Amino acid sequence: MSANLSKREILRRKRQEQKRRTAITFILVAVAVILLILVAILLPKFLTENASDTATPGFSIGDPDAPVTVVEFSSYTCSHCYTFNEDTAKNFIRDYVDTGMVYFTYINYPSNSEGSLRAAEASYCAADQGKFYEYKDQVFGNFAVADSFSEENLVAYANAAGLDVGAFENCMASGKFSNAYIQDVQFAQQSGVTATPTFLINGELLVTSSDLLPTVDNYLAN
């Protein structure tokens, strides 16, 4: 009889041990699943936040491996920015950017005026269609037009720049990029920018547009 009881006891203990192992396995699997879910949720956010800390915002053209990088901080309501765009920017892009010597980035640094903010938002909508530079030139080209930053005129510039006007209007109406300028402004302020136009040339702050070409040439010569 005692032998039978011993066998039962052994069997009972084996069953208890099996249940314990099963429970531990279940817990480990559950923890692993939870960790995987957390990684899936948090990793993209972590990578995005770190990328925003190091990456330059704005709209870039040219060869990223070019020996010189130029970042322009500009506002559509800035008369000096208008002058630079009309007198220098087009030739600069042709002679330096298109030839692979300069990697160029334009960053919106709007004033707090309604027109400046609206024009900046419109340029993001244009960039959404891959037409940022075409649109920027239209905006600056109409700088002297009466009420040049009205919604009606901004739509007209979209048409002249070859955008899908319906998609552009939907973008503006949705407010998709109504706060997009904030990251650009933060980057500008972190870079020490206090006025427009201002330039970063290989990380060096330059506040006089007339010195842009000599400074770039100096970097290229060294």
Rosetta constraint file for C-alpha pairs under 8 A:
AtomPair CA 1 CA 5 HARMONIC 6.35 0.50
AtomPair CA 2 CA 6 HARMONIC 6.12 0.50
AtomPair CA 3 CA 7 HARMONIC 6.30 0.50
AtomPair CA 4 CA 8 HARMONIC 6.25 0.50
AtomPair CA 5 CA 9 HARMONIC 6.01 0.50
AtomPair CA 6 CA 10 HARMONIC 6.03 0.50
AtomPair CA 7 CA 11 HARMONIC 6.06 0.50
AtomPair CA 8 CA 12 HARMONIC 5.97 0.50
AtomPair CA 9 CA 13 HARMONIC 6.10 0.50
AtomPair CA 10 CA 14 HARMONIC 6.12 0.50
AtomPair CA 11 CA 15 HARMONIC 6.17 0.50
AtomPair CA 12 CA 16 HARMONIC 6.19 0.50
AtomPair CA 13 CA 17 HARMONIC 6.06 0.50
AtomPair CA 14 CA 18 HARMONIC 6.11 0.50
AtomPair CA 15 CA 19 HARMONIC 6.15 0.50
AtomPair CA 16 CA 20 HARMONIC 6.13 0.50
AtomPair CA 17 CA 21 HARMONIC 6.16 0.50
AtomPair CA 18 CA 22 HARMONIC 6.07 0.50
AtomPair CA 19 CA 23 HARMONIC 6.09 0.50
AtomPair CA 20 CA 24 HARMONIC 6.18 0.50
AtomPair CA 21 CA 25 HARMONIC 6.06 0.50
AtomPair CA 22 CA 26 HARMONIC 6.12 0.50
AtomPair CA 23 CA 27 HARMONIC 6.20 0.50
AtomPair CA 24 CA 28 HARMONIC 6.16 0.50
AtomPair CA 25 CA 29 HARMONIC 6.13 0.50
AtomPair CA 26 CA 30 HARMONIC 6.10 0.50
AtomPair CA 27 CA 31 HARMONIC 6.11 0.50
AtomPair CA 28 CA 32 HARMONIC 6.11 0.50
AtomPair CA 29 CA 33 HARMONIC 6.17 0.50
AtomPair CA 30 CA 34 HARMONIC 6.21 0.50
AtomPair CA 31 CA 35 HARMONIC 6.15 0.50
AtomPair CA 32 CA 36 HARMONIC 6.17 0.50
AtomPair CA 33 CA 37 HARMONIC 6.21 0.50
AtomPair CA 34 CA 38 HARMONIC 6.20 0.50
AtomPair CA 35 CA 39 HARMONIC 6.12 0.50
AtomPair CA 36 CA 40 HARMONIC 6.12 0.50
AtomPair CA 37 CA 41 HARMONIC 6.25 0.50
AtomPair CA 38 CA 42 HARMONIC 5.86 0.50
AtomPair CA 39 CA 43 HARMONIC 5.35 0.50
AtomPair CA 40 CA 44 HARMONIC 7.16 0.50
AtomPair CA 41 CA 45 HARMONIC 7.30 0.50
AtomPair CA 42 CA 46 HARMONIC 6.07 0.50
AtomPair CA 43 CA 47 HARMONIC 6.10 0.50
AtomPair CA 44 CA 48 HARMONIC 6.05 0.50
AtomPair CA 45 CA 49 HARMONIC 6.08 0.50
AtomPair CA 46 CA 50 HARMONIC 6.18 0.50
AtomPair CA 47 CA 51 HARMONIC 5.96 0.50
AtomPair CA 48 CA 52 HARMONIC 6.13 0.50
AtomPair CA 49 CA 53 HARMONIC 6.43 0.50
AtomPair CA 50 CA 54 HARMONIC 6.64 0.50
AtomPair CA 51 CA 55 HARMONIC 5.59 0.50
AtomPair CA 52 CA 56 HARMONIC 7.66 0.50
AtomPair CA 52 CA 57 HARMONIC 7.92 0.50
AtomPair CA 56 CA 187 HARMONIC 7.70 0.50
AtomPair CA 57 CA 107 HARMONIC 6.89 0.50
AtomPair CA 57 CA 183 HARMONIC 7.33 0.50
AtomPair CA 57 CA 184 HARMONIC 6.10 0.50
AtomPair CA 57 CA 187 HARMONIC 7.56 0.50
AtomPair CA 58 CA 105 HARMONIC 6.16 0.50
AtomPair CA 58 CA 106 HARMONIC 5.53 0.50
AtomPair CA 58 CA 107 HARMONIC 4.41 0.50
AtomPair CA 58 CA 108 HARMONIC 6.90 0.50
AtomPair CA 58 CA 184 HARMONIC 6.76 0.50
AtomPair CA 59 CA 105 HARMONIC 5.28 0.50
AtomPair CA 59 CA 106 HARMONIC 5.25 0.50
AtomPair CA 59 CA 107 HARMONIC 6.54 0.50
AtomPair CA 59 CA 127 HARMONIC 8.00 0.50
AtomPair CA 59 CA 132 HARMONIC 7.47 0.50
AtomPair CA 60 CA 103 HARMONIC 7.20 0.50
AtomPair CA 60 CA 104 HARMONIC 5.50 0.50
AtomPair CA 60 CA 105 HARMONIC 4.10 0.50
AtomPair CA 60 CA 106 HARMONIC 6.43 0.50
AtomPair CA 61 CA 97 HARMONIC 7.34 0.50
AtomPair CA 61 CA 103 HARMONIC 6.19 0.50
AtomPair CA 61 CA 104 HARMONIC 5.45 0.50
AtomPair CA 61 CA 105 HARMONIC 6.47 0.50
AtomPair CA 62 CA 66 HARMONIC 7.70 0.50
AtomPair CA 62 CA 97 HARMONIC 5.29 0.50
AtomPair CA 62 CA 98 HARMONIC 6.21 0.50
AtomPair CA 62 CA 100 HARMONIC 6.31 0.50
AtomPair CA 62 CA 102 HARMONIC 6.63 0.50
AtomPair CA 62 CA 103 HARMONIC 4.79 0.50
AtomPair CA 62 CA 104 HARMONIC 6.27 0.50
AtomPair CA 63 CA 97 HARMONIC 7.54 0.50
AtomPair CA 63 CA 100 HARMONIC 5.59 0.50
AtomPair CA 63 CA 101 HARMONIC 7.73 0.50
AtomPair CA 63 CA 102 HARMONIC 7.01 0.50
AtomPair CA 63 CA 103 HARMONIC 5.40 0.50
AtomPair CA 64 CA 103 HARMONIC 5.59 0.50
AtomPair CA 65 CA 103 HARMONIC 7.46 0.50
AtomPair CA 66 CA 100 HARMONIC 5.79 0.50
AtomPair CA 66 CA 101 HARMONIC 5.19 0.50
AtomPair CA 66 CA 102 HARMONIC 5.25 0.50
AtomPair CA 66 CA 103 HARMONIC 5.64 0.50
AtomPair CA 67 CA 101 HARMONIC 6.06 0.50
AtomPair CA 67 CA 102 HARMONIC 6.49 0.50
AtomPair CA 67 CA 103 HARMONIC 7.93 0.50
AtomPair CA 67 CA 220 HARMONIC 7.06 0.50
AtomPair CA 68 CA 101 HARMONIC 6.38 0.50
AtomPair CA 68 CA 102 HARMONIC 4.83 0.50
AtomPair CA 68 CA 103 HARMONIC 6.32 0.50
AtomPair CA 68 CA 201 HARMONIC 7.01 0.50
AtomPair CA 68 CA 202 HARMONIC 5.95 0.50
AtomPair CA 68 CA 216 HARMONIC 7.12 0.50
AtomPair CA 68 CA 219 HARMONIC 6.93 0.50
AtomPair CA 68 CA 220 HARMONIC 7.06 0.50
AtomPair CA 69 CA 102 HARMONIC 5.48 0.50
AtomPair CA 69 CA 103 HARMONIC 4.72 0.50
AtomPair CA 69 CA 104 HARMONIC 5.95 0.50
AtomPair CA 69 CA 105 HARMONIC 7.95 0.50
AtomPair CA 69 CA 200 HARMONIC 7.74 0.50
AtomPair CA 69 CA 201 HARMONIC 5.70 0.50
AtomPair CA 69 CA 202 HARMONIC 5.14 0.50
AtomPair CA 69 CA 203 HARMONIC 7.94 0.50
AtomPair CA 70 CA 102 HARMONIC 6.77 0.50
AtomPair CA 70 CA 103 HARMONIC 6.20 0.50
AtomPair CA 70 CA 104 HARMONIC 4.90 0.50
AtomPair CA 70 CA 105 HARMONIC 6.30 0.50
AtomPair CA 70 CA 199 HARMONIC 6.64 0.50
AtomPair CA 70 CA 200 HARMONIC 5.58 0.50
AtomPair CA 70 CA 201 HARMONIC 4.64 0.50
AtomPair CA 70 CA 202 HARMONIC 6.53 0.50
AtomPair CA 71 CA 104 HARMONIC 5.88 0.50
AtomPair CA 71 CA 105 HARMONIC 4.67 0.50
AtomPair CA 71 CA 106 HARMONIC 5.92 0.50
AtomPair CA 71 CA 107 HARMONIC 7.15 0.50
AtomPair CA 71 CA 199 HARMONIC 5.37 0.50
AtomPair CA 71 CA 200 HARMONIC 4.92 0.50
AtomPair CA 71 CA 201 HARMONIC 6.57 0.50
AtomPair CA 72 CA 104 HARMONIC 7.78 0.50
AtomPair CA 72 CA 105 HARMONIC 6.18 0.50
AtomPair CA 72 CA 106 HARMONIC 4.91 0.50
AtomPair CA 72 CA 107 HARMONIC 5.95 0.50
AtomPair CA 72 CA 197 HARMONIC 6.74 0.50
AtomPair CA 72 CA 198 HARMONIC 5.94 0.50
AtomPair CA 72 CA 199 HARMONIC 4.61 0.50
AtomPair CA 72 CA 200 HARMONIC 6.68 0.50
AtomPair CA 73 CA 106 HARMONIC 6.29 0.50
AtomPair CA 73 CA 107 HARMONIC 4.90 0.50
AtomPair CA 73 CA 108 HARMONIC 6.03 0.50
AtomPair CA 73 CA 109 HARMONIC 5.72 0.50
AtomPair CA 73 CA 188 HARMONIC 7.13 0.50
AtomPair CA 73 CA 193 HARMONIC 7.84 0.50
AtomPair CA 73 CA 196 HARMONIC 6.09 0.50
AtomPair CA 73 CA 197 HARMONIC 5.52 0.50
AtomPair CA 73 CA 198 HARMONIC 5.26 0.50
AtomPair CA 73 CA 199 HARMONIC 6.17 0.50
AtomPair CA 74 CA 78 HARMONIC 7.46 0.50
AtomPair CA 74 CA 81 HARMONIC 6.02 0.50
AtomPair CA 74 CA 106 HARMONIC 7.33 0.50
AtomPair CA 74 CA 107 HARMONIC 6.33 0.50
AtomPair CA 74 CA 108 HARMONIC 5.50 0.50
AtomPair CA 74 CA 109 HARMONIC 5.29 0.50
AtomPair CA 74 CA 110 HARMONIC 7.10 0.50
AtomPair CA 74 CA 196 HARMONIC 5.19 0.50
AtomPair CA 74 CA 197 HARMONIC 4.92 0.50
AtomPair CA 74 CA 198 HARMONIC 7.05 0.50
AtomPair CA 75 CA 81 HARMONIC 6.53 0.50
AtomPair CA 75 CA 108 HARMONIC 6.02 0.50
AtomPair CA 75 CA 109 HARMONIC 5.34 0.50
AtomPair CA 75 CA 110 HARMONIC 4.73 0.50
AtomPair CA 75 CA 111 HARMONIC 6.87 0.50
AtomPair CA 75 CA 116 HARMONIC 6.80 0.50
AtomPair CA 75 CA 120 HARMONIC 7.85 0.50
AtomPair CA 75 CA 196 HARMONIC 6.58 0.50
AtomPair CA 75 CA 197 HARMONIC 7.42 0.50
AtomPair CA 76 CA 81 HARMONIC 7.02 0.50
AtomPair CA 76 CA 82 HARMONIC 7.04 0.50
AtomPair CA 76 CA 110 HARMONIC 7.08 0.50
AtomPair CA 76 CA 116 HARMONIC 5.97 0.50
AtomPair CA 76 CA 119 HARMONIC 6.78 0.50
AtomPair CA 76 CA 120 HARMONIC 7.41 0.50
AtomPair CA 76 CA 139 HARMONIC 7.16 0.50
AtomPair CA 76 CA 140 HARMONIC 6.46 0.50
AtomPair CA 76 CA 143 HARMONIC 7.73 0.50
AtomPair CA 77 CA 81 HARMONIC 7.90 0.50
AtomPair CA 77 CA 82 HARMONIC 7.85 0.50
AtomPair CA 77 CA 110 HARMONIC 7.70 0.50
AtomPair CA 77 CA 111 HARMONIC 7.65 0.50
AtomPair CA 77 CA 115 HARMONIC 7.46 0.50
AtomPair CA 77 CA 116 HARMONIC 5.62 0.50
AtomPair CA 77 CA 143 HARMONIC 7.56 0.50
AtomPair CA 78 CA 82 HARMONIC 6.32 0.50
AtomPair CA 78 CA 196 HARMONIC 6.93 0.50
AtomPair CA 78 CA 197 HARMONIC 7.87 0.50
AtomPair CA 79 CA 83 HARMONIC 6.26 0.50
AtomPair CA 80 CA 84 HARMONIC 6.17 0.50
AtomPair CA 80 CA 196 HARMONIC 7.45 0.50
AtomPair CA 80 CA 197 HARMONIC 6.75 0.50
AtomPair CA 81 CA 85 HARMONIC 6.10 0.50
AtomPair CA 81 CA 196 HARMONIC 6.62 0.50
AtomPair CA 81 CA 197 HARMONIC 5.41 0.50
AtomPair CA 82 CA 86 HARMONIC 6.15 0.50
AtomPair CA 82 CA 140 HARMONIC 5.68 0.50
AtomPair CA 82 CA 141 HARMONIC 7.92 0.50
AtomPair CA 82 CA 143 HARMONIC 7.08 0.50
AtomPair CA 83 CA 87 HARMONIC 5.78 0.50
AtomPair CA 83 CA 88 HARMONIC 7.78 0.50
AtomPair CA 84 CA 88 HARMONIC 5.17 0.50
AtomPair CA 84 CA 89 HARMONIC 6.03 0.50
AtomPair CA 84 CA 209 HARMONIC 7.16 0.50
AtomPair CA 85 CA 89 HARMONIC 4.67 0.50
AtomPair CA 85 CA 90 HARMONIC 6.82 0.50
AtomPair CA 85 CA 137 HARMONIC 7.59 0.50
AtomPair CA 85 CA 140 HARMONIC 7.11 0.50
AtomPair CA 86 CA 90 HARMONIC 7.09 0.50
AtomPair CA 86 CA 140 HARMONIC 7.57 0.50
AtomPair CA 86 CA 141 HARMONIC 7.36 0.50
AtomPair CA 87 CA 91 HARMONIC 7.96 0.50
AtomPair CA 88 CA 92 HARMONIC 5.95 0.50
AtomPair CA 89 CA 93 HARMONIC 6.10 0.50
AtomPair CA 90 CA 94 HARMONIC 6.29 0.50
AtomPair CA 91 CA 95 HARMONIC 5.94 0.50
AtomPair CA 92 CA 96 HARMONIC 5.58 0.50
AtomPair CA 92 CA 97 HARMONIC 6.94 0.50
AtomPair CA 93 CA 97 HARMONIC 4.61 0.50
AtomPair CA 93 CA 98 HARMONIC 5.99 0.50
AtomPair CA 93 CA 104 HARMONIC 8.00 0.50
AtomPair CA 94 CA 98 HARMONIC 5.21 0.50
AtomPair CA 94 CA 99 HARMONIC 7.16 0.50
AtomPair CA 95 CA 99 HARMONIC 6.15 0.50
AtomPair CA 96 CA 100 HARMONIC 6.53 0.50
AtomPair CA 96 CA 101 HARMONIC 5.25 0.50
AtomPair CA 96 CA 102 HARMONIC 5.49 0.50
AtomPair CA 97 CA 101 HARMONIC 5.83 0.50
AtomPair CA 97 CA 102 HARMONIC 4.69 0.50
AtomPair CA 97 CA 103 HARMONIC 6.03 0.50
AtomPair CA 97 CA 104 HARMONIC 6.66 0.50
AtomPair CA 101 CA 220 HARMONIC 7.75 0.50
AtomPair CA 107 CA 184 HARMONIC 6.29 0.50
AtomPair CA 108 CA 120 HARMONIC 6.41 0.50
AtomPair CA 108 CA 181 HARMONIC 6.52 0.50
AtomPair CA 108 CA 184 HARMONIC 6.19 0.50
AtomPair CA 108 CA 185 HARMONIC 7.35 0.50
AtomPair CA 109 CA 181 HARMONIC 7.25 0.50
AtomPair CA 109 CA 184 HARMONIC 6.53 0.50
AtomPair CA 109 CA 185 HARMONIC 5.53 0.50
AtomPair CA 109 CA 188 HARMONIC 7.15 0.50
AtomPair CA 109 CA 196 HARMONIC 7.52 0.50
AtomPair CA 110 CA 116 HARMONIC 5.41 0.50
AtomPair CA 110 CA 117 HARMONIC 5.84 0.50
AtomPair CA 110 CA 120 HARMONIC 6.72 0.50
AtomPair CA 110 CA 181 HARMONIC 7.63 0.50
AtomPair CA 110 CA 185 HARMONIC 7.77 0.50
AtomPair CA 111 CA 116 HARMONIC 5.86 0.50
AtomPair CA 111 CA 117 HARMONIC 6.93 0.50
AtomPair CA 112 CA 116 HARMONIC 6.88 0.50
AtomPair CA 112 CA 117 HARMONIC 6.64 0.50
AtomPair CA 113 CA 117 HARMONIC 6.32 0.50
AtomPair CA 114 CA 118 HARMONIC 6.00 0.50
AtomPair CA 115 CA 119 HARMONIC 6.04 0.50
AtomPair CA 115 CA 149 HARMONIC 5.20 0.50
AtomPair CA 115 CA 150 HARMONIC 7.10 0.50
AtomPair CA 116 CA 120 HARMONIC 6.20 0.50
AtomPair CA 116 CA 149 HARMONIC 7.46 0.50
AtomPair CA 117 CA 121 HARMONIC 6.19 0.50
AtomPair CA 118 CA 122 HARMONIC 6.18 0.50
AtomPair CA 118 CA 149 HARMONIC 7.07 0.50
AtomPair CA 118 CA 151 HARMONIC 7.96 0.50
AtomPair CA 119 CA 123 HARMONIC 6.26 0.50
AtomPair CA 119 CA 139 HARMONIC 7.71 0.50
AtomPair CA 119 CA 149 HARMONIC 6.15 0.50
AtomPair CA 119 CA 154 HARMONIC 7.16 0.50
AtomPair CA 120 CA 124 HARMONIC 6.60 0.50
AtomPair CA 120 CA 181 HARMONIC 7.07 0.50
AtomPair CA 121 CA 125 HARMONIC 6.56 0.50
AtomPair CA 121 CA 172 HARMONIC 7.48 0.50
AtomPair CA 121 CA 177 HARMONIC 5.67 0.50
AtomPair CA 121 CA 178 HARMONIC 5.67 0.50
AtomPair CA 121 CA 179 HARMONIC 7.81 0.50
AtomPair CA 121 CA 180 HARMONIC 7.19 0.50
AtomPair CA 121 CA 181 HARMONIC 7.37 0.50
AtomPair CA 122 CA 126 HARMONIC 6.27 0.50
AtomPair CA 122 CA 154 HARMONIC 6.98 0.50
AtomPair CA 122 CA 172 HARMONIC 6.69 0.50
AtomPair CA 123 CA 127 HARMONIC 6.13 0.50
AtomPair CA 123 CA 132 HARMONIC 5.96 0.50
AtomPair CA 123 CA 135 HARMONIC 6.51 0.50
AtomPair CA 123 CA 136 HARMONIC 6.60 0.50
AtomPair CA 124 CA 128 HARMONIC 6.17 0.50
AtomPair CA 124 CA 132 HARMONIC 7.09 0.50
AtomPair CA 124 CA 177 HARMONIC 6.40 0.50
AtomPair CA 124 CA 180 HARMONIC 7.62 0.50
AtomPair CA 125 CA 129 HARMONIC 6.97 0.50
AtomPair CA 125 CA 168 HARMONIC 6.09 0.50
AtomPair CA 125 CA 171 HARMONIC 5.99 0.50
AtomPair CA 125 CA 172 HARMONIC 6.89 0.50
AtomPair CA 125 CA 177 HARMONIC 7.02 0.50
AtomPair CA 126 CA 130 HARMONIC 6.56 0.50
AtomPair CA 126 CA 131 HARMONIC 5.21 0.50
AtomPair CA 126 CA 132 HARMONIC 5.12 0.50
AtomPair CA 126 CA 135 HARMONIC 6.34 0.50
AtomPair CA 126 CA 158 HARMONIC 7.21 0.50
AtomPair CA 126 CA 163 HARMONIC 7.09 0.50
AtomPair CA 126 CA 168 HARMONIC 6.90 0.50
AtomPair CA 127 CA 131 HARMONIC 5.07 0.50
AtomPair CA 127 CA 132 HARMONIC 4.20 0.50
AtomPair CA 127 CA 133 HARMONIC 7.94 0.50
AtomPair CA 128 CA 132 HARMONIC 7.87 0.50
AtomPair CA 129 CA 163 HARMONIC 6.96 0.50
AtomPair CA 129 CA 164 HARMONIC 7.90 0.50
AtomPair CA 131 CA 135 HARMONIC 6.08 0.50
AtomPair CA 131 CA 161 HARMONIC 7.33 0.50
AtomPair CA 131 CA 162 HARMONIC 7.91 0.50
AtomPair CA 131 CA 163 HARMONIC 7.04 0.50
AtomPair CA 132 CA 136 HARMONIC 6.02 0.50
AtomPair CA 133 CA 137 HARMONIC 6.20 0.50
AtomPair CA 134 CA 138 HARMONIC 6.53 0.50
AtomPair CA 134 CA 161 HARMONIC 5.43 0.50
AtomPair CA 135 CA 139 HARMONIC 6.30 0.50
AtomPair CA 135 CA 157 HARMONIC 6.65 0.50
AtomPair CA 135 CA 158 HARMONIC 6.38 0.50
AtomPair CA 135 CA 161 HARMONIC 5.40 0.50
AtomPair CA 136 CA 140 HARMONIC 6.24 0.50
AtomPair CA 137 CA 141 HARMONIC 5.72 0.50
AtomPair CA 138 CA 142 HARMONIC 6.32 0.50
AtomPair CA 138 CA 157 HARMONIC 5.67 0.50
AtomPair CA 138 CA 160 HARMONIC 7.32 0.50
AtomPair CA 138 CA 161 HARMONIC 6.72 0.50
AtomPair CA 139 CA 143 HARMONIC 6.39 0.50
AtomPair CA 139 CA 148 HARMONIC 7.85 0.50
AtomPair CA 139 CA 154 HARMONIC 7.51 0.50
AtomPair CA 139 CA 157 HARMONIC 6.60 0.50
AtomPair CA 142 CA 148 HARMONIC 6.37 0.50
AtomPair CA 143 CA 148 HARMONIC 6.21 0.50
AtomPair CA 144 CA 148 HARMONIC 7.05 0.50
AtomPair CA 147 CA 153 HARMONIC 7.75 0.50
AtomPair CA 148 CA 153 HARMONIC 6.03 0.50
AtomPair CA 148 CA 154 HARMONIC 7.56 0.50
AtomPair CA 149 CA 153 HARMONIC 6.21 0.50
AtomPair CA 149 CA 154 HARMONIC 6.08 0.50
AtomPair CA 150 CA 154 HARMONIC 6.16 0.50
AtomPair CA 151 CA 155 HARMONIC 6.27 0.50
AtomPair CA 152 CA 156 HARMONIC 6.34 0.50
AtomPair CA 153 CA 157 HARMONIC 6.22 0.50
AtomPair CA 154 CA 158 HARMONIC 6.41 0.50
AtomPair CA 155 CA 159 HARMONIC 6.46 0.50
AtomPair CA 155 CA 165 HARMONIC 6.87 0.50
AtomPair CA 155 CA 168 HARMONIC 7.51 0.50
AtomPair CA 155 CA 169 HARMONIC 7.03 0.50
AtomPair CA 156 CA 160 HARMONIC 6.31 0.50
AtomPair CA 157 CA 161 HARMONIC 6.03 0.50
AtomPair CA 158 CA 162 HARMONIC 6.41 0.50
AtomPair CA 158 CA 163 HARMONIC 5.32 0.50
AtomPair CA 158 CA 164 HARMONIC 7.58 0.50
AtomPair CA 158 CA 165 HARMONIC 6.20 0.50
AtomPair CA 158 CA 168 HARMONIC 7.23 0.50
AtomPair CA 159 CA 163 HARMONIC 5.61 0.50
AtomPair CA 159 CA 164 HARMONIC 7.19 0.50
AtomPair CA 159 CA 165 HARMONIC 5.85 0.50
AtomPair CA 163 CA 168 HARMONIC 7.15 0.50
AtomPair CA 164 CA 168 HARMONIC 6.16 0.50
AtomPair CA 165 CA 169 HARMONIC 6.06 0.50
AtomPair CA 166 CA 170 HARMONIC 6.20 0.50
AtomPair CA 167 CA 171 HARMONIC 6.09 0.50
AtomPair CA 168 CA 172 HARMONIC 6.32 0.50
AtomPair CA 169 CA 173 HARMONIC 6.05 0.50
AtomPair CA 170 CA 174 HARMONIC 6.00 0.50
AtomPair CA 171 CA 175 HARMONIC 6.58 0.50
AtomPair CA 171 CA 176 HARMONIC 6.09 0.50
AtomPair CA 171 CA 177 HARMONIC 7.80 0.50
AtomPair CA 172 CA 176 HARMONIC 6.95 0.50
AtomPair CA 172 CA 177 HARMONIC 7.62 0.50
AtomPair CA 177 CA 181 HARMONIC 7.80 0.50
AtomPair CA 180 CA 184 HARMONIC 7.52 0.50
AtomPair CA 181 CA 185 HARMONIC 6.15 0.50
AtomPair CA 182 CA 186 HARMONIC 6.14 0.50
AtomPair CA 183 CA 187 HARMONIC 6.19 0.50
AtomPair CA 184 CA 188 HARMONIC 6.16 0.50
AtomPair CA 185 CA 189 HARMONIC 6.14 0.50
AtomPair CA 186 CA 190 HARMONIC 6.09 0.50
AtomPair CA 187 CA 191 HARMONIC 6.12 0.50
AtomPair CA 188 CA 192 HARMONIC 6.45 0.50
AtomPair CA 188 CA 193 HARMONIC 5.24 0.50
AtomPair CA 188 CA 194 HARMONIC 7.94 0.50
AtomPair CA 189 CA 193 HARMONIC 5.29 0.50
AtomPair CA 189 CA 194 HARMONIC 6.98 0.50
AtomPair CA 191 CA 205 HARMONIC 7.93 0.50
AtomPair CA 192 CA 205 HARMONIC 7.76 0.50
AtomPair CA 193 CA 198 HARMONIC 6.62 0.50
AtomPair CA 193 CA 205 HARMONIC 8.00 0.50
AtomPair CA 195 CA 207 HARMONIC 7.80 0.50
AtomPair CA 196 CA 207 HARMONIC 7.79 0.50
AtomPair CA 197 CA 207 HARMONIC 6.87 0.50
AtomPair CA 197 CA 208 HARMONIC 7.76 0.50
AtomPair CA 197 CA 209 HARMONIC 7.04 0.50
AtomPair CA 198 CA 205 HARMONIC 7.34 0.50
AtomPair CA 198 CA 206 HARMONIC 5.90 0.50
AtomPair CA 198 CA 207 HARMONIC 4.60 0.50
AtomPair CA 198 CA 208 HARMONIC 6.96 0.50
AtomPair CA 198 CA 209 HARMONIC 7.24 0.50
AtomPair CA 199 CA 204 HARMONIC 7.93 0.50
AtomPair CA 199 CA 205 HARMONIC 5.88 0.50
AtomPair CA 199 CA 206 HARMONIC 4.98 0.50
AtomPair CA 199 CA 207 HARMONIC 6.25 0.50
AtomPair CA 199 CA 209 HARMONIC 7.66 0.50
AtomPair CA 199 CA 212 HARMONIC 7.86 0.50
AtomPair CA 200 CA 204 HARMONIC 5.14 0.50
AtomPair CA 200 CA 205 HARMONIC 4.69 0.50
AtomPair CA 200 CA 206 HARMONIC 6.03 0.50
AtomPair CA 201 CA 205 HARMONIC 6.57 0.50
AtomPair CA 201 CA 206 HARMONIC 7.18 0.50
AtomPair CA 201 CA 215 HARMONIC 7.83 0.50
AtomPair CA 201 CA 216 HARMONIC 7.20 0.50
AtomPair CA 206 CA 211 HARMONIC 7.65 0.50
AtomPair CA 206 CA 212 HARMONIC 7.48 0.50
AtomPair CA 208 CA 212 HARMONIC 7.15 0.50
AtomPair CA 211 CA 215 HARMONIC 6.03 0.50
AtomPair CA 212 CA 216 HARMONIC 6.15 0.50
AtomPair CA 213 CA 217 HARMONIC 6.01 0.50
AtomPair CA 214 CA 218 HARMONIC 6.08 0.50
AtomPair CA 215 CA 219 HARMONIC 6.39 0.50
AtomPair CA 216 CA 220 HARMONIC 6.23 0.50
AtomPair CA 217 CA 221 HARMONIC 6.11 0.50
AtomPair CA 218 CA 222 HARMONIC 6.44 0.50
